[in-house]
Amino acid sequence: MAGSPPQLKHVGVYVADIERMRRFYGDVLGMVETDTGEVARYGNAPIVFLSADASAHHQLVLLQWPEGMERGPSTVNQLSFAVESLPQIRDIHDRLKQERVTKLLPINHGTSISLYSEDPEGNGLEIYMDLPWYISQPHGDPLDLSLSDEEIMRRTEEMVRADPSFRPFADWSSSINEKIRQRAGQEA
């Protein structure tokens, strides 16, 4: 595999009471909310992104799973591994296919490019590459990994710059760092 091995960076989990869990991770672990929204494909279920590190859009994702909805593969309930490049994502995509993994879902979040899948026991996996831009999350467009790196990046930059929430990631990170400092000051 070219480049560094994938690094475990964040986790997504289903929760029953998202407000309680948001407060818990904020009050107990000092995490701050970095984004929030609803996921249409899960019946507009609320989703919250949390981090205690301004260089990471999120370290924890909470999704309030709709009562009565059958659980299955998800772009939230997973272990997420960061890689350095699109060729690494393609390489892992090919390795997953060699392992006969059939549930492969490439998604462009604008802040990252992701490949969702499952391990042999059905645990959710995300292999992703961070991008230098921020747009409000959740956001997910289908991604065609057969396109060249240049074409994927060109299309992604066009998409994010058209989004009203667009900012360079460094600017967004600075504002989150201020939230983290404020929370730390409240706890001191």
Secondary structure, 3 states (H helix, E strand, C coil): CCCCCCEEEEEEEEECCHHHHHHHHHHHHCCEEEEEEEEHHHCCEEEEEEECCCCCCCCEEEEECCCCCCCCCCCCCEEEEECCCHHHHHHHHHHHHHCCCCCCEEEECCCEEEEEEECCCCCEEEEEEECCEECCCCCCEECCCCCCHHHHHHHHHHHHHHCCCCEEHHHHHHHHHHHHHHHHHHHC
